[in-house]
Amino acid sequence: MRRRSSGELEGEVLAALWSTDRPLTPVEIQLEIGGGLAYNTVHTILKRLCDKGLVLREADGRRGAYRPAKDAAELTAQAMHDALDRGPDPIAALRRFVTGLSVEEERTLRDLLSRGPV
């Protein structure tokens, strides 16, 4: 069995949480992800995600249940903003990003920009 990286596991846990509109317990997440993942591993990943502010824990009996703090689109947008803020030339990075968009993505971006600030 292939060993998954911490980042890959975090992504799988977030995907499991995004796939439903209710909080999930660690056991439910473990079953959703599959792959023979140990309960303790799932719990450790949830703790890391909580520490990063990506997952919120809700009281649900003794064990608790978890839900994402942000949806997938919010998290992606935040990562894009963070990447632009880190670079020495965010305008050049943005230009490079835009030139790599698909036709549909470019059309959507043009439509959004023509509407003005949301």
Secondary structure, DSSP 8 states (H G I E B T S, - for coil): -----HHHHHHHHHHHHHTSSS-B-HHHHHHHH-TT--HHHHHHHHHHHHHTTSEEEE--TTT-EEEESS-HHHHHHHHHHHHHHHSS-HHHHHHHHHHT--HHHHHHHHHHHHH---
